[in-house]
Amino acid sequence: MRFPKGDVPNKIMYGYRYNGKMVTSESGYEYKDIEIVEEEARVVRRIFHEVVEGKAYTEIARGLNMDKIPAPVTDAVRVRKKKSKKGQLNSDLLDGQAGISRGSSVPSGTWVQSLSRRSSHRIT
């Protein structure tokens, strides 16, 4: 029963990285120690401040993309890259299913996609 004691598994988050050390809590629970990645932390602070200012997630994402700040790479992004659009297009052409859609998909690995997944987590 780690959770009632406050011991929770840590997962890597944008703005942090594992530093290779293990930490043991008072209850004996071991977890990976993390440290701040300052370059990514600046992006997190920027996003936070822009949300507080009332900007829409798409507006924030557009600004990050225009400033060529790379979006976080998640497991889901890695899977999508393996199933690339080029590979899908070739398959669709062979099946006769290829067509043109207007804005129906968001490019993998962009801030629009990253922030839109978090749109339900509003700061109030």
N, C-alpha and C positions, 0 to 999 in steps of 0.2 A: 504494500500500500504506500507507494512513494508519493503519489499525487497529493493526498491529504497533508503530507509533511512538507509540501512545497517543492519536492524533487520532480522535475519534469525532464523528458529527453530534450536535449538541445539539437536543433537542426540549423544548418548553416543558413544565414540570412544575408541579403544584399547589404553590404556595408561592414560585414564581419568576415573573418576567416579563422580556421583552426590554427593554433600556433604549435601543435604537436604535443602539448602537455595534457595530462589528465588531472582533474581536480576531484577531491573527495569531499562531499558535504558532511556536516555534523552527523547526519543519520547513516553515513557510510555509503551513500550513493555516489558512484563515479561517473563523471561526464567529461567531455572534451572541453578544454579551455579555449576561449575565442579571444580575438583581439580586433580592434577597429581598423578597417581599411579606410584611411582618411580620404582618398580620392572618391570612393563610393559614398562615404559618409557625407561629403559635401553635396552630392546629388540627392541623398535622402533628405538633408536639411532643406535644400532648394524645393523639393517636392512638398515637404511639410509646410514651408512658408507660403508657397503658392496656393495650397489647399486652404490654409487659414485666410488668405486674401480673397478667397471665394472663386478662384479660377476653376473651370471645368477640367475634368481629367483629360479630355481630348485636347484641350488647349495646352495643358502642362506637357502632355506627351508630344504634341507638335513642336513645342519649344525645345524639348530635349532632343528630339530627332533632328531639328534644324541645327542645333549646336553640336551634332554628331557625337552625342554621348551614347555609348553602346548600352542596350537594354540588358538586364540580367539574363544569363543563360540558365534555364531550368531544365529539369528532366523532360518536361513536356516539349520544350523547344528542341532538345536533342532528338527526340523521337520524330518530330515534324520534319527536321532537317534530313533525317534518314529517309523519310517518305517525301522527298522533295517534290515541289510542284512540277518540275520538269519531268520527273518520272511519272507523275500522275497524268500530265498532259499527254505524254507519249501513249500511255495506256488508254486514255480517253479517245485519242485519235484512232487507235486501232479498233476500239469498240464503237466508233462512230458517235461518241457522246460529247465531243469537244464543243464548247460554245463560249461565248463571251458574256461575262456577267459584269454588272456595273456596281463596283464597290461592295461586293458580297463577302469579301474576305479581307482579313487584316494580315499584312505580311508578318511572317514568323520572326520573332526576335526584335520587334519594335516596341517602343514605349507605349504606343496606343494599346497594344495587346497586353502588356504587363500591367498597366494601370487600369484597364477596363476590367480585368479579373478582380481588382480590389475595389471596384466602385461601390460594392455593398458595405464596405468598411469605412463609413464616413466618420469624420471627426466632428463631434458636436460640442 
